[in-house]
Amino acid sequence: MVDQSKCIGCGTCVAICPVGAIKFNSVGKAEIDTKICIRCGACQASCPVEAIDLNRSKNGKNSNN
């Protein structure tokens, strides 16, 4: 969901998430808690470097959920 190689740790997605599903990991990159995420798309739309793709899972494969 978050391409760690693209994420710049700006915090835009963390600030905009309406349910608090995004946190920073130990290296300062965004991670989405899929148990909390409601897939509204706000984070994906707001990411300035297009690091978030809600159609992809953590392992980079397309997700149909």
MMTF fields as JSON, N, C-alpha, C and O atoms, coordinates in Angstrom:
{
  "mmtfVersion": "1.0.0",
  "mmtfProducer": "UNKNOWN",
  "numBonds": 259,
  "numAtoms": 260,
  "numGroups": 65,
  "numChains": 1,
  "numModels": 1,
  "chainsPerModel": [1],
  "groupsPerChain": [65],
  "chainIdList": ["A"],
  "bondAtomList": [4, 2, 8, 6, 12, 10, 16, 14, 20, 18, 24, 22, 28, 26, 32, 30, 36, 34, 40, 38, 44, 42, 48, 46, 52, 50, 56, 54, 60, 58, 64, 62, 68, 66, 72, 70, 76, 74, 80, 78, 84, 82, 88, 86, 92, 90, 96, 94, 100, 98, 104, 102, 108, 106, 112, 110, 116, 114, 120, 118, 124, 122, 128, 126, 132, 130, 136, 134, 140, 138, 144, 142, 148, 146, 152, 150, 156, 154, 160, 158, 164, 162, 168, 166, 172, 170, 176, 174, 180, 178, 184, 182, 188, 186, 192, 190, 196, 194, 200, 198, 204, 202, 208, 206, 212, 210, 216, 214, 220, 218, 224, 222, 228, 226, 232, 230, 236, 234, 240, 238, 244, 242, 248, 246, 252, 250, 256, 254],
  "bondOrderList": [1, 1, 1, 1, 1, 1, 1, 1, 1, 1, 1, 1, 1, 1, 1, 1, 1, 1, 1, 1, 1, 1, 1, 1, 1, 1, 1, 1, 1, 1, 1, 1, 1, 1, 1, 1, 1, 1, 1, 1, 1, 1, 1, 1, 1, 1, 1, 1, 1, 1, 1, 1, 1, 1, 1, 1, 1, 1, 1, 1, 1, 1, 1, 1],
  "groupList": [{"groupName": "MET", "atomNameList": ["N", "CA", "C", "O"], "elementList": ["N", "C", "C", "O"], "formalChargeList": [0, 0, 0, 0], "bondAtomList": [1, 0, 2, 1, 3, 2], "bondOrderList": [1, 1, 2], "singleLetterCode": "M", "chemCompType": "L-PEPTIDE LINKING"}, {"groupName": "VAL", "atomNameList": ["N", "CA", "C", "O"], "elementList": ["N", "C", "C", "O"], "formalChargeList": [0, 0, 0, 0], "bondAtomList": [1, 0, 2, 1, 3, 2], "bondOrderList": [1, 1, 2], "singleLetterCode": "V", "chemCompType": "L-PEPTIDE LINKING"}, {"groupName": "ASP", "atomNameList": ["N", "CA", "C", "O"], "elementList": ["N", "C", "C", "O"], "formalChargeList": [0, 0, 0, 0], "bondAtomList": [1, 0, 2, 1, 3, 2], "bondOrderList": [1, 1, 2], "singleLetterCode": "D", "chemCompType": "L-PEPTIDE LINKING"}, {"groupName": "GLN", "atomNameList": ["N", "CA", "C", "O"], "elementList": ["N", "C", "C", "O"], "formalChargeList": [0, 0, 0, 0], "bondAtomList": [1, 0, 2, 1, 3, 2], "bondOrderList": [1, 1, 2], "singleLetterCode": "Q", "chemCompType": "L-PEPTIDE LINKING"}, {"groupName": "SER", "atomNameList": ["N", "CA", "C", "O"], "elementList": ["N", "C", "C", "O"], "formalChargeList": [0, 0, 0, 0], "bondAtomList": [1, 0, 2, 1, 3, 2], "bondOrderList": [1, 1, 2], "singleLetterCode": "S", "chemCompType": "L-PEPTIDE LINKING"}, {"groupName": "LYS", "atomNameList": ["N", "CA", "C", "O"], "elementList": ["N", "C", "C", "O"], "formalChargeList": [0, 0, 0, 0], "bondAtomList": [1, 0, 2, 1, 3, 2], "bondOrderList": [1, 1, 2], "singleLetterCode": "K", "chemCompType": "L-PEPTIDE LINKING"}, {"groupName": "CYS", "atomNameList": ["N", "CA", "C", "O"], "elementList": ["N", "C", "C", "O"], "formalChargeList": [0, 0, 0, 0], "bondAtomList": [1, 0, 2, 1, 3, 2], "bondOrderList": [1, 1, 2], "singleLetterCode": "C", "chemCompType": "L-PEPTIDE LINKING"}, {"groupName": "ILE", "atomNameList": ["N", "CA", "C", "O"], "elementList": ["N", "C", "C", "O"], "formalChargeList": [0, 0, 0, 0], "bondAtomList": [1, 0, 2, 1, 3, 2], "bondOrderList": [1, 1, 2], "singleLetterCode": "I", "chemCompType": "L-PEPTIDE LINKING"}, {"groupName": "GLY", "atomNameList": ["N", "CA", "C", "O"], "elementList": ["N", "C", "C", "O"], "formalChargeList": [0, 0, 0, 0], "bondAtomList": [1, 0, 2, 1, 3, 2], "bondOrderList": [1, 1, 2], "singleLetterCode": "G", "chemCompType": "PEPTIDE LINKING"}, {"groupName": "THR", "atomNameList": ["N", "CA", "C", "O"], "elementList": ["N", "C", "C", "O"], "formalChargeList": [0, 0, 0, 0], "bondAtomList": [1, 0, 2, 1, 3, 2], "bondOrderList": [1, 1, 2], "singleLetterCode": "T", "chemCompType": "L-PEPTIDE LINKING"}, {"groupName": "ALA", "atomNameList": ["N", "CA", "C", "O"], "elementList": ["N", "C", "C", "O"], "formalChargeList": [0, 0, 0, 0], "bondAtomList": [1, 0, 2, 1, 3, 2], "bondOrderList": [1, 1, 2], "singleLetterCode": "A", "chemCompType": "L-PEPTIDE LINKING"}, {"groupName": "PRO", "atomNameList": ["N", "CA", "C", "O"], "elementList": ["N", "C", "C", "O"], "formalChargeList": [0, 0, 0, 0], "bondAtomList": [1, 0, 2, 1, 3, 2], "bondOrderList": [1, 1, 2], "singleLetterCode": "P", "chemCompType": "L-PEPTIDE LINKING"}, {"groupName": "PHE", "atomNameList": ["N", "CA", "C", "O"], "elementList": ["N", "C", "C", "O"], "formalChargeList": [0, 0, 0, 0], "bondAtomList": [1, 0, 2, 1, 3, 2], "bondOrderList": [1, 1, 2], "singleLetterCode": "F", "chemCompType": "L-PEPTIDE LINKING"}, {"groupName": "ASN", "atomNameList": ["N", "CA", "C", "O"], "elementList": ["N", "C", "C", "O"], "formalChargeList": [0, 0, 0, 0], "bondAtomList": [1, 0, 2, 1, 3, 2], "bondOrderList": [1, 1, 2], "singleLetterCode": "N", "chemCompType": "L-PEPTIDE LINKING"}, {"groupName": "GLU", "atomNameList": ["N", "CA", "C", "O"], "elementList": ["N", "C", "C", "O"], "formalChargeList": [0, 0, 0, 0], "bondAtomList": [1, 0, 2, 1, 3, 2], "bondOrderList": [1, 1, 2], "singleLetterCode": "E", "chemCompType": "L-PEPTIDE LINKING"}, {"groupName": "ARG", "atomNameList": ["N", "CA", "C", "O"], "elementList": ["N", "C", "C", "O"], "formalChargeList": [0, 0, 0, 0], "bondAtomList": [1, 0, 2, 1, 3, 2], "bondOrderList": [1, 1, 2], "singleLetterCode": "R", "chemCompType": "L-PEPTIDE LINKING"}, {"groupName": "LEU", "atomNameList": ["N", "CA", "C", "O"], "elementList": ["N", "C", "C", "O"], "formalChargeList": [0, 0, 0, 0], "bondAtomList": [1, 0, 2, 1, 3, 2], "bondOrderList": [1, 1, 2], "singleLetterCode": "L", "chemCompType": "L-PEPTIDE LINKING"}],
  "groupTypeList": [0, 1, 2, 3, 4, 5, 6, 7, 8, 6, 8, 9, 6, 1, 10, 7, 6, 11, 1, 8, 10, 7, 5, 12, 13, 4, 1, 8, 5, 10, 14, 7, 2, 9, 5, 7, 6, 7, 15, 6, 8, 10, 6, 3, 10, 4, 6, 11, 1, 14, 10, 7, 2, 16, 13, 15, 4, 5, 13, 8, 5, 13, 4, 13, 13],
  "groupIdList": [1, 2, 3, 4, 5, 6, 7, 8, 9, 10, 11, 12, 13, 14, 15, 16, 17, 18, 19, 20, 21, 22, 23, 24, 25, 26, 27, 28, 29, 30, 31, 32, 33, 34, 35, 36, 37, 38, 39, 40, 41, 42, 43, 44, 45, 46, 47, 48, 49, 50, 51, 52, 53, 54, 55, 56, 57, 58, 59, 60, 61, 62, 63, 64, 65],
  "secStructList": [7, 5, 7, 6, 6, 6, 7, 7, 7, 7, 7, 2, 2, 2, 2, 2, 7, 6, 6, 7, 7, 3, 3, 3, 7, 6, 6, 1, 7, 3, 3, 3, 7, 6, 6, 6, 7, 7, 7, 7, 1, 2, 2, 2, 2, 2, 7, 6, 6, 7, 7, 5, 7, 6, 6, 5, 7, 6, 6, 1, 7, 5, 7, 7, 7],
  "xCoordList": [0.81, 0.0, 0.859, 0.576, 1.903, 2.824, 4.148, 4.772, 4.563, 5.855, 6.922, 7.101, 7.615, 8.597, 9.742, 10.363, 10.024, 11.103, 10.698, 11.562, 9.409, 8.917, 8.57, 8.7, 8.132, 7.673, 8.794, 9.916, 8.466, 9.443, 9.182, 9.877, 8.18, 7.896, 7.368, 7.608, 6.654, 6.176, 5.024, 4.826, 4.262, 3.172, 1.829, 0.858, 1.745, 0.476, -0.601, -1.728, -0.259, -1.234, -1.667, -2.835, -0.721, -1.028, -2.033, -2.99, -1.813, -2.679, -4.07, -5.043, -4.185, -5.469, -6.326, -7.534, -5.743, -6.491, -7.592, -7.296, -8.852, -9.961, -10.108, -10.821, -9.442, -9.578, -8.267, -8.224, -7.22, -5.938, -5.272, -4.615, -5.44, -4.898, -3.442, -2.844, -2.859, -1.499, -0.578, -0.864, 0.523, 1.54, 2.895, 3.04, 3.885, 5.256, 5.922, 5.724, 6.716, 7.461, 8.787, 9.019, 9.637, 10.879, 11.876, 12.802, 11.698, 12.593, 11.928, 12.437, 10.788, 10.132, 9.315, 9.045, 8.917, 8.084, 6.662, 6.462, 5.689, 4.288, 3.948, 4.43, 3.116, 2.567, 1.084, 0.666, 0.292, -1.156, -1.58, -1.228, -2.339, -2.9, -4.165, -5.192, -4.083, -5.201, -6.417, -7.512, -6.24, -7.382, -8.22, -9.402, -7.598, -8.29, -8.717, -9.756, -7.932, -8.158, -9.551, -9.982, -10.241, -11.569, -11.506, -12.537, -10.295, -10.048, -10.804, -11.367, -10.809, -11.507, -10.737, -11.331, -9.429, -8.62, -8.021, -7.293, -8.312, -7.794, -6.267, -5.654, -5.659, -4.199, -3.58, -2.605, -4.133, -3.617, -3.711, -2.769, -4.823, -5.018, -4.107, -3.737, -3.746, -2.964, -1.456, -0.702, -1.002, 0.44, 1.158, 0.864, 2.092, 2.764, 3.728, 4.114, 4.121, 5.063, 4.436, 5.137, 3.119, 2.359, 2.911, 3.047, 3.225, 3.768, 2.672, 2.957, 1.433, 0.331, -0.533, -0.967, -0.772, -1.651, -2.551, -2.114, -3.792, -4.718, -5.142, -5.801, -4.778, -5.084, -3.982, -4.083, -2.944, -1.83, -1.702, -1.944, -1.324, -1.125, 0.292, 1.06, 0.644, 1.987, 3.068, 4.176, 2.753, 3.764, 3.831, 4.561, 3.071, 3.148, 2.234, 2.246, 1.431, 0.513, -0.814, -1.19, -1.519, -2.832, -3.775, -3.763, -4.592, -5.561, -6.959, -7.254, -7.798, -9.186, -10.131, -11.35, -9.584, -10.426, -10.937, -11.656],
  "yCoordList": [-1.193, 0.0, 1.264, 2.198, 1.304, 2.433, 1.943, 1.033, 2.552, 2.225, 2.92, 4.135, 2.146, 2.692, 3.402, 4.3, 3.012, 3.674, 5.064, 5.895, 5.323, 6.634, 7.551, 8.771, 6.975, 7.773, 8.672, 8.222, 9.962, 10.932, 11.314, 12.163, 10.685, 10.931, 12.317, 12.851, 12.909, 14.286, 14.411, 15.472, 13.328, 13.34, 13.79, 13.845, 14.113, 14.557, 13.489, 13.795, 12.259, 11.166, 10.931, 10.656, 11.042, 10.851, 11.907, 11.601, 13.137, 14.243, 14.15, 14.555, 13.625, 13.634, 12.397, 12.431, 11.323, 10.082, 10.297, 10.662, 10.077, 10.349, 9.334, 9.59, 8.195, 7.164, 6.843, 5.927, 7.567, 7.356, 6.031, 5.43, 5.577, 4.285, 4.348, 3.307, 5.535, 5.67, 6.167, 7.15, 5.469, 5.824, 5.771, 5.19, 6.378, 6.282, 5.056, 4.748, 4.35, 3.212, 3.693, 4.898, 2.776, 3.121, 3.898, 4.511, 3.879, 4.633, 5.884, 6.489, 6.268, 7.511, 7.454, 8.487, 6.261, 6.089, 5.736, 5.12, 6.125, 5.861, 4.386, 3.736, 3.877, 2.528, 2.593, 3.302, 1.854, 1.852, 0.581, -0.523, 0.743, -0.398, -0.823, -0.149, -1.936, -2.38, -2.805, -2.927, -3.028, -3.385, -2.154, -2.267, -0.988, 0.263, 1.015, 1.675, 0.919, 1.662, 1.394, 0.246, 2.471, 2.35, 2.54, 2.576, 2.661, 2.773, 3.943, 3.81, 5.076, 6.252, 6.931, 7.633, 6.726, 7.3, 8.659, 9.201, 9.223, 10.554, 10.575, 11.525, 9.55, 9.505, 9.39, 10.076, 8.543, 8.351, 9.646, 10.011, 10.333, 11.581, 12.702, 13.591, 12.662, 13.753, 13.541, 14.486, 12.34, 12.049, 12.797, 12.578, 13.673, 14.478, 13.687, 14.163, 12.488, 11.691, 10.399, 9.52, 10.287, 9.126, 7.804, 6.828, 7.799, 6.592, 5.629, 4.476, 6.087, 5.259, 4.781, 5.563, 3.477, 2.869, 1.892, 0.808, 2.272, 1.429, 0.19, -0.686, 0.1, -1.085, -2.13, -3.196, -1.828, -2.766, -3.158, -2.353, -4.387, -4.871, -4.533, -3.95, -4.89, -4.622, -5.292, -4.769, -6.453, -7.177, -6.721, -7.31, -5.67, -5.098, -5.712, -5.296, -6.698, -7.325, -6.59, -5.97, -6.661, -6.035, -6.654, -7.864, -5.811, -6.255, -6.029, -4.97, -6.99, -6.85, -6.549, -6.605, -6.234, -5.978, -4.587, -4.19],
  "zCoordList": [0.0, 0.0, 0.0, -0.749, 0.83, 0.791, 0.225, 0.771, -0.865, -1.461, -0.614, -0.699, 0.189, 1.114, 0.399, 0.967, -0.831, -1.566, -2.051, -2.333, -2.149, -2.585, -1.411, -1.519, -0.298, 0.852, 1.362, 1.591, 1.536, 2.029, 3.484, 4.041, 4.095, 5.509, 5.805, 6.888, 4.864, 5.034, 6.026, 6.618, 6.21, 7.177, 6.64, 7.395, 5.362, 4.783, 4.953, 5.341, 4.666, 4.765, 6.213, 6.485, 7.125, 8.548, 8.995, 9.706, 8.579, 8.978, 8.376, 9.012, 7.166, 6.463, 6.741, 6.506, 7.226, 7.453, 8.495, 9.633, 8.124, 9.039, 10.176, 11.146, 10.062, 11.093, 11.806, 12.628, 11.513, 12.182, 11.848, 12.698, 10.617, 10.212, 9.767, 9.494, 9.689, 9.183, 10.284, 10.968, 10.435, 11.43, 10.756, 9.681, 11.389, 10.9, 11.497, 12.673, 10.688, 11.198, 11.797, 11.898, 12.187, 12.877, 12.019, 12.551, 10.71, 9.827, 9.255, 8.311, 9.832, 9.445, 8.177, 7.564, 7.775, 6.584, 7.017, 8.064, 6.217, 6.53, 6.341, 5.414, 7.23, 7.1, 7.414, 8.33, 6.654, 6.824, 7.539, 7.124, 8.618, 9.337, 8.602, 8.676, 7.898, 7.068, 7.881, 7.334, 9.163, 10.021, 10.365, 10.689, 10.289, 10.619, 9.355, 9.346, 8.308, 7.065, 6.481, 6.378, 6.102, 5.492, 3.972, 3.3, 3.443, 2.005, 1.366, 0.28, 2.047, 1.525, 0.391, -0.428, 0.341, -0.722, -0.431, -1.263, 0.733, 1.057, 1.079, 0.591, 1.634, 1.714, 0.332, 0.023, -0.48, -1.835, -2.632, -3.335, -2.53, -3.268, -2.767, -3.535, -1.491, -0.915, -0.961, -0.73, -1.251, -1.226, -2.348, -3.523, -1.997, -3.022, -3.906, -4.974, -3.476, -4.27, -4.787, -5.288, -4.663, -5.137, -4.612, -5.35, -3.315, -2.681, -2.235, -1.912, -2.215, -1.72, -2.873, -3.719, -2.884, -3.877, -3.132, -2.746, -2.935, -2.181, -2.949, -2.389, -4.215, -5.004, -4.92, -5.527, -4.178, -4.01, -2.544, -1.645, -2.328, -0.976, -0.528, -1.294, 0.696, 1.202, 0.376, 0.256, -0.195, -0.965, -2.422, -3.219, -2.781, -4.116, -5.137, -6.296, -4.748, -5.689, -5.687, -4.692, -6.803, -6.887, -5.883, -5.658, -5.281, -4.281, -4.811, -5.364, -4.649, -5.095, -3.943, -4.108, -2.791, -1.592, -1.599, -0.682]
}
